[in-house]
Amino acid sequence: MIKKIGTSSSNFGTGLSIQRKLFVAPAGEYQGRMIVIFPKTSSQIVYVWADPPYDEWSSEITIASDSADYPCTAWMDSDGNVYFAYTVETSFDLAFRKLTFDNGYWAAGSIITIYGSGASFYPSIFKDDWDRLIVSWTLESGGEYFIHSKRSFNDGADWGGGPDDAGDELSSGASSAYSQIVYKPNQIFCIYSLGGTTLAYRYRDMIAAVWTPGEITIYSGTGLSEKFSAAASPDLRLGVAFCDTEHLNYKEFDGVSWSGVEVIDDTPSVAPRLLFNSEVPQVFYAREVGTDQLIPYMCYREDGEFVDPLPVSPEAGSFDKVICYRPIAGQAYYDKSAEAASESTGDVYHEASGKLMLSDGDGIYIGQSEKFYNIRIILSTNGLGGTISWYYWDGTGWKVFIPASGIYNFDSSPAEVLLWEDGSQIPSDWQSSTVCNNAKYWIKAITTTDFTTAPVGTQITCALNLSHIGG
């Protein structure tokens, strides 16, 4: 079940795949308590928390009110303390704050400037086994972007030589640059992309004072940006999942050499998030299936190969059935499920009218094997003049309701119709019923006032607009 825990008006929402914002207290009396950090607005960063089974969440607690509209990042240590870094509004300084975990709650400490002499973006932060903090970030200078890194040996109170110290410059300048810090026991890796064409890294031994000279290229191609994620396995392999223009790929370092490229998905994808389940790499990501239509998938390796990608949830994908209905036609029902799932323009309509719906009584039936709460709609022609009523089957009849997002009359595109706020708000009396010999959970949208300009559909799914996937 998809549970809504907050809303964000920030450009980045949950942030980038190279950053972390969701953590679970690892031990103690409050083991299992989950915290999620996210930008509430363009300038405000908040957190919410919940205990298992994570059905009820706390109110939002503000931890920064001076953030620029760029993504922040965080890390939780073994005591449940959270360390987060963000870009400050106006100045674009790189700032840091510690959230001390005490008696089940997180208390925000003083704001510390990591670097205050240049425009800094997209930080990645980590705390190692010796309680040393390390951060990498993107520094803009002269219209180019560089990867930099600094360390703190006193829990973030001081960073390097102070706010004017830019730390170590790890890369040459490029038109874009994004980085992630990854710990592979006894070594710190900084994985980064440059200019959309290079995925590379540098590393340092834990006892070393400097990074290894020169970068090592992992992959060269096109479309390389922030859409990558790296992680280390318990058996000390380093994996990287990354998107190029056409594919979601994976490469792995065994400590001696890098593997060849393994294609996880040959569909354009975004926001990969790599995790290791024991020693098995798992990748969560979103597959692009149309404008503002992204479906969350996951994939894992089995017997040396990645299995076929699996949808994460039936609440966020293509519908099992989309059926156009016109009661006055010789054939009242037309199955347009395949057309509704595809990007092909203007092919979702009733064959008799050539329209999605036209006059009083026309409509569509949308069915899924499990309950769902949202519908994403792309039209090739927006409707004008018509009105729509929405219904679900309550076990004895069709029950009219107003969607949580308000009445939608197929008069704008793209559109998201929130039937209910999230999966937890779906009414308990919504029952499966049979339409055209298909037993599903059905929603129907029926015309109650004739259209002067009738809508024509391009795509109707329960996909999400997933620009980012946090973790």
Summary of the structure (lengths in Angstrom):
residues: 471
radius of gyration: 24.8
end to end distance: 17.3
largest distance: 80.0
contacts: 1618
relative contact order: 0.10
helix: 2%
strand: 48%
